[in-house]
Amino acid sequence: MKLKSLTLNGFKSFADKTKIEFQDGMTGIVGPNGSGKSNIIEALRWALGEQSAKSLRGGKMPDVIFAGSQTRAPLNHAEVELEFDNSDHFLDLNADQVVISRKIYRNGDSDFLINNAKVRLRDIVELFMDTGLGRESFSIISQGKVEAIFNSKPQDRRSGQVQKRKAKGATGISRNYGSSRSGSRYYYRITATKRTFKRTSKYS
């Protein structure tokens, strides 16, 4: 699985529709302070199911919508789209290309889509939950998180919730745990376990 592109439209400082294509050899996005680098990372997390406005440096979720400037009026909605190359079918979908979309409107209404089909937020969260790319994984570390990790006490790093979430995301326990709490069918638990076993057995 590979992230091919990220499209932002009305998300934070990206008032105009902007598409970033991640080509082979690309290792980083650089720019001066205030150019929107942190907004790109937050757009990734938001599209993957982030539900905490505080984690996105906002007071409420509609705050991610472009708020306007001296020359531009505020927008009424924001959208982020992630396109993945799923030719190896790492994601549990029968599609070689997977497009994840999330939209939000000023009144708080939201839309979630997978390949242009409306889904629940939970469907997106579960799709990525045992892949290492979920909203609570360490694949995406937002602004300030690195400093918080290094400044935390050793005992907090060893026994805190950060390590628990990291372990769950790495082994696929998160999907099992979340499904059992919400009463999902046994299918989700056994499927996640099989996929995790298959992936980890390659390194044993």
ABEGO torsion letter per residue (X at the ends): XBBABBBBBGBEABABBBBBBBBBGBABBBEBBGAGAAAAAAAAAAAAGBABAAAAGBABAAAABBAEBAABBBBABBBBBBBBBAAAGABBBBBABBBBBBBBBAAGBBBBBBGGBBBBAAAAAAAAAAAGABAABAABBBBGAAAAAAABBAAAAAABAAAAAAAAAAAGAAAAAAAAAAGBBAAAAAAAAAAAAAAAAAAX
